[in-house]
Amino acid sequence: MKHKIANSLMLLLTPTFLLAQSSSEQRREKLNNIKQQLEQRRQLIKESTELEKATKAALNEEMKSITNQEFLEDLEKSNKTQMEKLGSDVRESVTKSIKEAPIVVMVPQCVPPREVIPFPANMNRGQYYRFSPDGDKVIVSSGSIQGHRNSIGLIHIQKDKDGKEVAKSIPTLMYDETYPVEGMKNKNGKYEWKILTSPFDPRDSGMLFYEINTDRENDVLKNGENASHIFNDPQHDQWYHSAASAPTASGDTSNFKVMLWSDQRMKDYKMSKNPDGSTKIEATSQQYRPCTNLETISGPIISKDASMVAFSQNYSTVIYKFNDDKTCDLVRNLNYSTGKVSFNYPDQEPVVAFNTDVTNEVDGNYRRYQAVQIFNYGDDSLDDNERTKNITDPKLDYSQGYAGMLADGRVMYITQRTSIDEDGFEDTQTFIVRADPKQLNNDGTVNLEAAKKNKCTKSLQPLKVNKKKTNQNNSSGAISQ
């Protein structure tokens, strides 16, 4: 409402000023320019809506060719082959069990090119963001919640009873630049946040460590600002740090590293369990200096398996590999400056996501805005132009803070979008966006052909079905485009 009043005053005051200063012809020219600008913005919104409808239609058309019957037929053929290998007594026992239990098949869950979720209304937009592997949780630095004095807010995205994804704000006692230990896995081998690191806590000297995604009452997700830290390290503490698991050869992700922002300081830790089942954190090294062959490292962010580090060098973002002898070798120079990067997960395409300023031509007009891009640092056959792809919508988005790579290869970011209401006033809102790079063109527009061919990627969801009747629901609940 404040924005509408301010804009209304501007629209009222501007013509009054022109009446006093300009001729009637000049006034008409100014008013026509204003009308043309409003019309151009309305056209942008209209085109975006049409694109959203076309993408949805393409996805729905493709899904018509995928039926539960096909899954059941394939499952039946597979079961028949396996049953023939069993003895008659075992076959009878298995057949009886199958008849008495429902069949469980895996039905693909459609992944739209973009999912757009409204930002919590009671939460400040914040400055920096960290996104969980599944894209269902967001750490918001300076994201205080109305009625609370905390500087870190946590967003939990869940589906409501109607299947719509809703972002809920959770107050915490953590402080600015809280960073998750990335790359950890749960007991099922799935990437999941387990530890959050909170620096410079005014109540307690040192870096504080909190637990999340546990079944314990001290869990930050469950208990919010009533959760207490489980470990404190006063010797290793600084804002703008990063943290990641350092997996062993066997795949154990309980060992992790925390690297501070300046002076090239790093330290190793291990997560385990206490006898009562609570989470235990202990330091397994003294503070040490990686990349000893480099003079300085400015603003390092370590990869999700703690094998690489990205930082700014001579006004360009660079990626280096850690060596066992504490030296580092150059992997890739991006040849331009970016915001803090977010590395891919180890089993995904070798890319980093980041925010950067871009200028694009949109419908004959040049638009300068903050965009999210990804950069492929691993494929030597690509040139610099082929390595880069815009993820943000070139017509609608103005990204905020930092982007994050998800475990399935998608990119998540926070954006502001401005629309024109029915009275001609601007309305700016904040949204959470998940985007699939595989369904986007290099300029960030939706690739309709790729969206049509998308058979719901690798994401599979269990679905119980009866023998004679099947049901399938591919609705994501979020706004898709």
C-alpha positions as CSV (number, residue, x, y, z in Angstrom):
1,M,0.0,0.0,0.0
2,K,2.9,2.4,0.8
3,H,4.4,1.7,-2.6
4,K,1.1,2.5,-4.3
5,I,0.6,5.7,-2.3
6,A,4.2,6.8,-3.1
7,N,3.7,6.0,-6.8
8,S,0.3,7.7,-6.8
9,L,1.9,10.9,-5.4
10,M,4.6,10.7,-8.0
11,L,2.0,10.4,-10.8
12,L,0.1,13.3,-9.4
13,L,3.0,15.6,-8.7
14,T,4.8,15.0,-12.0
15,P,2.0,16.4,-14.2
16,T,1.5,19.4,-11.8
17,F,5.2,20.2,-12.2
18,L,5.0,19.9,-16.0
19,L,2.0,22.3,-16.1
20,A,4.1,24.9,-14.4
21,Q,7.2,24.4,-16.5
22,S,6.2,23.1,-20.0
23,S,3.9,23.9,-22.8
24,S,0.7,21.8,-23.3
25,E,2.4,20.0,-26.2
26,Q,5.3,19.0,-24.0
27,R,2.9,17.8,-21.3
28,R,1.1,15.6,-23.8
29,E,4.4,14.1,-25.0
30,K,5.4,13.3,-21.4
31,L,2.1,11.7,-20.6
32,N,2.2,9.6,-23.8
33,N,5.7,8.4,-22.8
34,I,4.4,7.3,-19.4
35,K,1.5,5.5,-21.0
36,Q,3.8,3.8,-23.4
37,Q,6.0,2.6,-20.5
38,L,3.0,1.2,-18.6
39,E,1.8,-0.5,-21.8
40,Q,5.3,-2.1,-22.3
41,R,5.3,-3.5,-18.8
42,R,1.8,-4.9,-19.2
43,Q,2.9,-6.6,-22.4
44,L,5.9,-8.2,-20.6
45,I,3.6,-9.6,-18.0
46,K,1.2,-10.8,-20.7
47,E,4.0,-12.6,-22.6
48,S,5.3,-14.2,-19.4
49,T,1.8,-15.5,-18.7
50,E,1.4,-16.9,-22.2
51,L,4.8,-18.6,-21.9
52,E,3.8,-20.2,-18.6
53,K,0.6,-21.5,-20.1
54,A,2.5,-22.9,-23.2
55,T,5.1,-24.6,-21.0
56,K,2.4,-26.2,-18.8
57,A,0.5,-27.4,-21.9
58,A,3.7,-28.9,-23.3
59,L,4.4,-30.8,-20.1
60,N,0.8,-32.0,-19.8
61,E,0.8,-33.2,-23.4
62,E,4.1,-35.2,-22.9
63,M,2.7,-36.8,-19.7
64,K,-0.3,-38.2,-21.5
65,S,2.1,-40.7,-23.1
66,I,3.2,-42.0,-19.8
67,T,0.7,-44.1,-18.0
68,N,0.7,-46.3,-14.9
69,Q,-0.3,-49.2,-17.1
70,E,3.1,-49.1,-18.8
71,F,4.9,-49.2,-15.5
72,L,2.7,-52.1,-14.3
73,E,3.3,-54.1,-17.5
74,D,7.1,-53.6,-17.2
75,L,6.9,-54.6,-13.6
76,E,4.9,-57.7,-14.4
77,K,7.5,-58.8,-17.0
78,S,10.3,-58.3,-14.6
79,N,8.5,-60.2,-11.8
80,K,7.7,-63.1,-14.2
81,T,11.4,-63.5,-15.1
82,Q,12.4,-63.5,-11.5
83,M,9.6,-65.9,-10.5
84,E,10.7,-68.5,-13.1
85,K,14.1,-68.7,-11.4
86,L,12.5,-69.7,-8.0
87,G,11.3,-73.2,-6.9
88,S,7.6,-74.0,-6.9
89,D,7.2,-73.7,-3.1
90,V,8.9,-70.3,-3.0
91,R,6.8,-69.2,-6.0
92,E,3.6,-70.0,-4.2
93,S,4.7,-68.1,-1.1
94,V,5.7,-65.1,-3.1
95,T,2.6,-65.1,-5.2
96,K,0.4,-65.2,-2.1
97,S,2.3,-62.2,-0.6
98,I,1.9,-60.2,-3.8
99,K,-1.8,-60.9,-3.9
100,E,-2.3,-59.7,-0.3
101,A,-0.2,-56.6,-0.6
102,P,-0.6,-53.5,-2.9
103,I,1.9,-53.1,-5.7
104,V,4.3,-50.2,-5.3
105,V,5.6,-48.7,-8.5
106,M,7.8,-45.7,-9.1
107,V,6.1,-42.8,-10.9
108,P,8.2,-39.9,-12.2
109,Q,7.6,-36.6,-10.5
110,C,7.5,-33.8,-13.1
111,V,10.1,-31.1,-12.8
112,P,9.0,-27.8,-14.4
113,P,11.5,-25.4,-15.9
114,R,10.9,-23.1,-13.0
115,E,8.9,-23.3,-9.8
116,V,8.1,-20.0,-8.1
117,I,7.1,-19.9,-4.4
118,P,6.1,-16.7,-2.5
119,F,8.6,-15.5,0.1
120,P,7.2,-15.6,3.7
121,A,5.3,-12.4,4.2
122,N,6.4,-12.0,7.9
123,M,10.1,-12.2,7.0
124,N,12.7,-9.6,6.0
125,R,14.1,-10.4,2.6
126,G,17.6,-10.6,4.0
127,Q,21.0,-10.3,2.3
128,Y,22.5,-13.8,1.8
129,Y,20.9,-17.2,1.3
130,R,21.9,-20.9,1.6
131,F,19.7,-23.6,0.1
132,S,19.3,-27.2,1.2
133,P,20.1,-30.2,-1.1
134,D,16.4,-30.9,-1.7
135,G,15.5,-27.2,-2.0
136,D,13.0,-27.4,0.8
137,K,15.0,-25.2,3.3
138,V,16.6,-21.8,3.1
139,I,18.9,-20.0,5.5
140,V,18.3,-16.2,5.3
141,S,21.0,-14.0,6.7
142,S,19.7,-10.7,8.1
143,G,16.3,-12.4,7.6
144,S,14.8,-11.4,10.9
145,I,11.2,-12.3,11.4
146,Q,8.6,-9.8,12.6
147,G,8.3,-10.0,16.4
148,H,11.7,-11.6,16.8
149,R,15.2,-10.1,17.3
150,N,17.2,-12.8,15.6
151,S,19.4,-12.1,12.6
152,I,19.0,-15.5,10.9
153,G,15.7,-16.9,9.8
154,L,15.1,-20.4,8.5
155,I,12.5,-21.1,5.7
156,H,10.9,-24.5,5.5
157,I,8.9,-25.2,2.3
158,Q,6.1,-27.8,2.6
159,K,3.0,-28.7,0.8
160,D,-0.3,-27.7,2.3
161,K,-3.5,-29.8,2.3
162,D,-4.2,-28.6,-1.3
163,G,-0.8,-29.7,-2.5
164,K,0.5,-26.1,-2.9
165,E,4.0,-25.4,-1.7
166,V,4.1,-22.8,1.1
167,A,7.2,-21.2,2.6
168,K,7.1,-21.0,6.4
169,S,9.5,-18.8,8.4
170,I,11.2,-20.2,11.5
171,P,13.0,-17.9,14.0
172,T,16.4,-19.1,15.3
173,L,19.2,-17.8,17.6
174,M,21.8,-18.2,14.9
175,Y,23.7,-15.2,13.5
176,D,24.6,-13.6,10.2
177,E,26.4,-15.7,7.6
178,T,25.3,-19.0,9.2
179,Y,26.6,-21.7,6.7
180,P,25.5,-25.4,6.5
181,V,28.1,-28.2,6.3
182,E,27.4,-29.1,2.7
183,G,27.8,-32.5,1.1
184,M,26.7,-34.6,4.1
185,K,24.5,-37.6,3.6
186,N,22.0,-39.3,5.9
187,K,21.9,-43.0,6.7
188,N,20.0,-43.7,3.4
189,G,22.8,-42.2,1.3
190,K,20.8,-39.0,0.5
191,Y,22.3,-35.6,0.7
192,E,21.0,-33.7,3.7
193,W,21.9,-30.9,6.0
194,K,23.1,-32.2,9.4
195,I,25.2,-29.4,10.9
196,L,24.8,-25.6,10.7
197,T,27.8,-23.3,11.6
198,S,27.0,-19.9,13.1
199,P,29.9,-17.4,13.6
200,F,30.5,-14.5,16.0
201,D,27.7,-15.2,18.4
202,P,27.5,-12.3,20.9
203,R,26.4,-14.6,23.8
204,D,29.3,-17.0,23.4
205,S,32.8,-16.5,22.0
206,G,33.4,-18.6,19.0
207,M,31.8,-20.5,16.1
208,L,28.6,-22.3,17.2
209,F,27.5,-25.6,15.7
210,Y,23.8,-26.5,15.6
211,E,22.1,-29.7,14.5
212,I,19.2,-30.0,12.0
213,N,17.1,-32.8,10.4
214,T,17.3,-35.0,13.4
215,D,14.6,-36.6,15.6
216,R,15.9,-34.7,18.7
217,E,14.1,-31.8,20.4
218,N,17.2,-29.7,20.1
219,D,16.9,-29.7,16.3
220,V,16.8,-26.1,14.9
221,L,14.1,-27.1,12.4
222,K,11.9,-28.4,15.2
223,N,12.7,-26.0,18.0
224,G,13.7,-22.8,16.3
225,E,15.0,-20.2,18.6
226,N,14.7,-22.6,21.6
227,A,17.3,-24.9,20.1
228,S,20.8,-24.6,21.6
229,H,24.2,-25.2,20.0
230,I,25.9,-28.5,20.4
231,F,29.5,-27.4,20.0
232,N,31.6,-24.2,20.3
233,D,35.0,-23.4,18.8
234,P,36.4,-20.0,20.0
235,Q,39.7,-20.6,18.1
236,H,38.1,-20.9,14.7
237,D,35.6,-18.1,14.2
238,Q,34.9,-15.6,11.4
239,W,32.1,-14.3,9.2
240,Y,31.9,-15.3,5.5
241,H,33.2,-18.8,6.1
242,S,32.2,-21.9,4.3
243,A,31.9,-25.6,5.3
244,A,31.7,-28.9,3.5
245,S,32.0,-32.6,4.1
246,A,35.3,-34.3,3.2
247,P,34.1,-37.8,2.3
248,T,36.3,-40.9,2.8
249,A,37.0,-43.6,0.2
250,S,34.1,-45.6,1.7
251,G,31.7,-42.7,1.3
252,D,31.5,-41.6,5.0
253,T,30.6,-37.9,5.1
254,S,30.9,-37.3,8.8
255,N,34.3,-35.6,8.5
256,F,34.1,-32.0,7.4
257,K,36.2,-28.8,7.0
258,V,35.4,-25.2,7.8
259,M,37.4,-22.5,5.9
260,L,37.4,-18.9,7.1
261,W,37.1,-15.8,4.9
262,S,40.6,-14.3,5.4
263,D,44.2,-15.4,6.2
264,Q,43.7,-18.8,4.5
265,R,42.6,-20.5,7.7
266,M,41.0,-24.0,7.7
267,K,40.2,-26.6,10.3
268,D,38.9,-30.2,10.3
269,Y,36.1,-31.6,12.4
270,K,34.2,-34.9,12.8
271,M,30.5,-35.6,13.6
272,S,29.6,-38.7,15.6
273,K,27.1,-39.8,18.2
274,N,27.3,-39.6,22.0
275,P,26.1,-42.7,24.1
276,D,22.7,-41.1,24.5
277,G,22.3,-40.7,20.7
278,S,22.9,-36.9,20.6
279,T,25.2,-35.4,18.0
280,K,28.8,-35.0,18.9
281,I,31.2,-32.6,17.2
282,E,35.0,-32.6,17.8
283,A,37.9,-30.8,16.2
284,T,40.3,-33.3,14.6
285,S,43.1,-30.8,13.6
286,Q,44.6,-27.5,14.6
287,Q,44.0,-24.5,12.4
288,Y,46.2,-24.7,9.2
289,R,46.8,-22.9,5.9
290,P,45.8,-24.5,2.6
291,C,47.1,-23.4,-0.8
292,T,50.6,-22.5,0.7
293,N,51.8,-21.9,-2.9
294,L,49.4,-18.9,-3.2
295,E,50.1,-15.6,-1.6
296,T,46.5,-14.7,-0.6
297,I,43.0,-16.0,-1.1
298,S,40.2,-13.5,-1.1
299,G,36.7,-14.7,-0.1
300,P,37.1,-18.5,-0.5
301,I,34.1,-20.9,-0.9
302,I,34.9,-24.6,-0.7
303,S,33.2,-27.2,-2.9
304,K,30.6,-29.6,-1.5
305,D,33.2,-32.4,-1.2
306,A,35.9,-30.0,0.2
307,S,38.2,-30.9,-2.7
308,M,38.2,-27.5,-4.4
309,V,38.0,-23.8,-3.5
310,A,36.7,-20.8,-5.5
311,F,37.8,-17.2,-4.8
312,S,38.6,-13.9,-6.4
313,Q,42.0,-13.4,-7.9
314,N,43.0,-10.3,-9.9
315,Y,39.3,-9.3,-10.3
316,S,38.3,-12.7,-11.7
317,T,36.7,-15.7,-10.0
318,V,39.0,-18.7,-10.1
319,I,38.7,-22.4,-9.0
320,Y,41.6,-24.3,-7.5
321,K,42.0,-27.9,-6.4
322,F,43.4,-28.8,-2.9
323,N,46.4,-31.1,-2.9
324,D,47.5,-33.4,-0.1
325,D,50.7,-31.4,0.5
326,K,48.5,-28.3,1.2
327,T,49.4,-26.7,-2.2
328,C,46.7,-25.9,-4.8
329,D,46.5,-26.2,-8.6
330,L,44.4,-24.1,-10.9
331,V,41.3,-25.8,-12.3
332,R,39.6,-23.0,-14.1
333,N,39.7,-19.2,-14.4
334,L,36.3,-17.8,-15.2
335,N,37.9,-14.6,-16.6
336,Y,35.3,-12.3,-15.0
337,S,34.2,-11.4,-11.5
338,T,31.2,-13.0,-9.8
339,G,29.5,-13.2,-6.5
340,K,30.1,-16.1,-4.1
341,V,29.8,-19.4,-6.0
342,S,27.8,-22.5,-5.1
343,F,29.5,-25.7,-6.3
344,N,27.6,-28.7,-7.8
345,Y,27.1,-31.9,-5.8
346,P,29.8,-34.5,-6.5
347,D,27.6,-36.7,-8.7
348,Q,26.3,-33.8,-10.8
349,E,27.6,-31.8,-13.8
350,P,30.7,-29.8,-12.9
351,V,29.2,-26.3,-12.7
352,V,29.1,-23.4,-10.2
353,A,26.2,-21.0,-9.7
354,F,26.5,-17.4,-8.8
355,N,25.1,-13.9,-9.1
356,T,26.5,-11.3,-11.6
357,D,25.4,-8.1,-13.2
358,V,24.2,-8.5,-16.8
359,T,22.8,-6.4,-19.6
360,N,20.3,-8.0,-22.0
361,E,18.2,-6.7,-24.9
362,V,14.6,-7.4,-24.2
363,D,12.0,-6.4,-26.8
364,G,14.3,-3.7,-28.2
365,N,15.2,-2.2,-24.8
366,Y,18.3,-2.8,-22.8
367,R,17.8,-4.1,-19.3
368,R,20.6,-4.2,-16.7
369,Y,19.9,-6.4,-13.7
370,Q,21.4,-8.9,-11.3
371,A,21.2,-12.4,-12.8
372,V,22.0,-15.9,-11.7
373,Q,24.3,-17.8,-14.0
374,I,25.9,-21.2,-14.1
375,F,29.4,-21.9,-15.4
376,N,30.8,-25.3,-16.5
377,Y,34.3,-25.5,-15.2
378,G,35.0,-29.2,-16.1
379,D,34.5,-29.6,-19.8
380,D,37.6,-28.6,-21.7
381,S,35.9,-28.8,-25.1
382,L,33.7,-25.8,-24.4
383,D,34.6,-22.1,-25.0
384,D,33.7,-19.4,-22.5
385,N,30.4,-18.6,-24.2
386,E,29.3,-22.2,-24.2
387,R,30.2,-22.6,-20.5
388,T,27.8,-20.0,-19.3
389,K,24.0,-20.1,-19.0
390,N,21.6,-17.5,-17.6
391,I,19.2,-19.1,-15.1
392,T,17.0,-16.1,-14.2
393,D,14.1,-15.0,-16.3
394,P,15.5,-12.1,-18.5
395,K,12.2,-10.3,-18.4
396,L,11.0,-10.7,-14.9
397,D,13.7,-11.5,-12.4
398,Y,16.1,-9.4,-10.4
399,S,17.9,-11.9,-8.2
400,Q,19.0,-11.2,-4.6
401,G,21.8,-12.5,-2.4
402,Y,23.4,-15.7,-3.6
403,A,22.2,-18.7,-5.7
404,G,22.6,-22.4,-4.7
405,M,23.0,-25.7,-6.5
406,L,20.6,-28.4,-5.5
407,A,21.4,-32.1,-5.3
408,D,19.4,-32.9,-8.5
409,G,21.3,-30.3,-10.6
410,R,18.7,-27.6,-10.3
411,V,19.5,-24.0,-9.2
412,M,17.7,-22.1,-6.5
413,Y,17.6,-18.4,-5.9
414,I,15.6,-15.5,-4.4
415,T,14.2,-12.9,-6.8
416,Q,12.2,-9.7,-6.8
417,R,9.5,-9.4,-9.5
418,T,7.7,-6.2,-10.3
419,S,4.2,-6.2,-11.9
420,I,1.6,-3.6,-12.8
421,D,-1.7,-3.8,-11.0
422,E,-5.1,-3.0,-12.6
423,D,-4.7,0.6,-11.5
424,G,-1.4,1.0,-13.3
425,F,0.8,1.0,-10.1
426,E,4.0,-1.0,-9.6
427,D,3.9,-3.9,-7.1
428,T,7.2,-5.5,-6.2
429,Q,7.2,-8.9,-4.5
430,T,9.9,-11.4,-3.4
431,F,9.8,-15.1,-4.5
432,I,11.8,-18.3,-4.1
433,V,12.7,-19.9,-7.4
434,R,13.9,-23.4,-8.3
435,A,15.1,-23.6,-11.9
436,D,16.1,-26.6,-14.1
437,P,19.1,-25.5,-16.4
438,K,18.4,-28.4,-18.8
439,Q,15.0,-26.8,-19.7
440,L,16.4,-23.3,-20.3
441,N,18.1,-21.6,-23.2
442,N,21.4,-19.8,-22.6
443,D,19.7,-16.5,-22.2
444,G,17.4,-17.8,-19.5
445,T,14.2,-18.2,-21.5
446,V,12.4,-21.5,-21.3
447,N,13.4,-24.0,-24.0
448,L,9.9,-25.3,-25.0
449,E,11.3,-28.3,-26.9
450,A,13.4,-29.4,-23.9
451,A,10.4,-28.9,-21.6
452,K,8.2,-31.0,-23.9
453,K,10.7,-33.8,-24.0
454,N,11.2,-33.7,-20.2
455,K,10.0,-37.0,-18.9
456,C,10.2,-35.8,-15.3
457,T,14.0,-36.3,-15.0
458,K,15.4,-38.8,-12.6
459,S,13.2,-37.9,-9.6
460,L,10.9,-40.9,-8.8
461,Q,8.1,-41.0,-6.2
462,P,6.6,-44.2,-4.8
463,L,2.9,-44.7,-5.6
464,K,0.7,-47.4,-4.2
465,V,-1.8,-48.8,-6.7
466,N,-4.5,-51.4,-6.7
467,K,-4.6,-54.3,-9.1
468,K,-7.4,-53.0,-11.3
469,K,-7.3,-49.3,-10.8
470,T,-4.4,-46.8,-10.8
471,N,-4.2,-43.2,-9.9
472,Q,-1.5,-40.7,-10.8
473,N,-0.9,-37.2,-9.6
474,N,1.8,-35.1,-11.2
475,S,0.9,-31.8,-9.7
476,S,3.8,-30.0,-8.0
477,G,1.6,-27.5,-6.2
478,A,4.0,-24.6,-6.9
479,I,3.6,-22.1,-9.6
480,S,5.4,-23.4,-12.7
481,Q,6.6,-21.6,-15.8
